[in-house]
Amino acid sequence: MVLVDSRMERWEEVFAGLPAEIGTVVCGHTHMPFARLVDRRLVVNAGSIGMSYGGSGAWWALLGPGVQLRRTLFDVDAACARVAAESTFPDAVAWADEYLRFQYSDAEALAVFAPRDGR
């Protein structure tokens, strides 16, 4: 796992074996939108639609040239209602409430995920 504030040694581990000509790396999994330089490479995490730590809405990235982090707002109540009505997932209502509504901050996410990046 790498985060926006991961130390350079961790990025070196992740990029080990990556050809030098690769100038842009797009990553995900942490649901936290960011764009930053790491040893002359542009690293982009587009964010997420669910459990988006960048704030409510669907976070995504527009690439080339450069990068623009974008957010599209949507009707969260309607999305939660649709998940509740159409999903066979156990506890779908609780899942939708937690993952579609903005409930966690980027600071909270960094505190939880930081130990997973080798700190």
C-alpha positions in Angstrom: 0.0 0.0 0.0 1.1 3.5 -0.8 -0.5 6.7 0.4 -0.1 10.4 -0.5 2.3 10.8 2.4 4.2 7.5 2.0 7.9 7.9 2.6 10.3 7.9 -0.4 11.8 4.5 0.6 8.3 2.9 0.3 7.8 4.4 -3.2 11.2 3.1 -4.2 10.1 -0.4 -3.2 6.8 -0.1 -5.1 8.6 1.2 -8.2 11.4 -1.4 -8.2 11.6 -2.9 -11.6 9.4 -0.3 -13.2 11.0 0.9 -16.5 12.5 4.4 -16.3 10.4 5.6 -19.2 7.2 5.1 -17.2 6.3 8.7 -16.3 2.8 8.3 -15.0 1.5 5.8 -12.5 -2.2 5.5 -11.7 -3.0 3.6 -8.5 -6.1 3.0 -6.3 -7.5 1.0 -3.4 -7.2 3.7 -0.8 -10.2 5.7 -2.1 -8.3 8.9 -1.5 -7.8 11.2 -4.5 -4.4 12.7 -5.0 -1.8 13.7 -7.6 1.8 14.1 -6.7 5.3 13.7 -8.0 7.4 10.8 -6.8 11.0 10.9 -8.0 10.0 12.5 -11.3 7.0 10.3 -11.9 3.4 11.6 -11.7 1.4 9.4 -9.3 -2.4 9.7 -9.5 -5.1 8.1 -7.3 -8.5 9.0 -8.8 -10.4 8.4 -5.6 -13.6 6.5 -5.5 -17.4 6.5 -5.7 -17.9 4.6 -2.5 -16.2 5.5 0.8 -14.6 8.5 -0.8 -12.2 10.2 1.6 -12.1 13.3 -0.5 -15.6 14.2 0.4 -19.1 13.2 -0.9 -19.6 12.4 -4.5 -17.9 10.3 -7.1 -14.2 11.2 -7.4 -12.4 10.5 -10.7 -9.4 11.8 -12.7 -9.1 13.2 -16.2 -5.7 12.4 -17.6 -3.7 13.9 -20.4 -2.1 16.2 -20.8 -1.6 16.6 -17.0 -4.2 15.5 -14.5 -7.4 17.0 -13.2 -9.0 15.5 -10.1 -12.7 15.8 -10.5 -15.8 15.1 -8.4 -19.3 14.4 -9.7 -22.1 14.8 -7.1 -25.0 12.3 -7.2 -28.2 11.7 -5.2 -26.8 9.7 -2.3 -30.2 9.0 -0.8 -31.5 7.6 -4.1 -28.3 5.5 -4.5 -28.7 4.1 -0.9 -32.4 3.4 -1.5 -31.6 1.6 -4.8 -28.9 -0.6 -3.1 -31.4 -1.4 -0.3 -34.1 -2.3 -2.8 -32.1 -4.3 -5.4 -29.2 -5.9 -3.5 -29.3 -9.4 -2.0 -26.1 -8.6 -0.1 -26.7 -9.2 3.7 -26.9 -5.8 5.5 -27.1 -3.9 2.2 -28.7 -1.0 4.0 -25.9 -0.6 6.5 -23.3 -1.1 3.7 -24.8 1.6 1.5 -25.0 3.9 4.5 -21.4 3.5 5.4 -19.9 3.3 1.9 -22.0 5.7 -0.1 -22.4 8.5 2.4 -19.4 10.6 3.2 -18.5 9.6 6.8 -14.7 9.4 7.1 -12.1 12.1 6.5 -8.8 11.8 4.7 -7.0 12.3 8.1 -8.9 9.3 9.6 -8.1 7.2 6.6 -4.4 8.0 6.8 -4.3 7.1 10.5 -5.9 3.7 9.7 -3.9 2.9 6.6 -0.5 4.4 7.6 0.7 1.2 9.3 0.0 -0.8 6.1 2.6 1.2 4.1 5.5 -0.1 6.1 5.9 2.8 8.5 
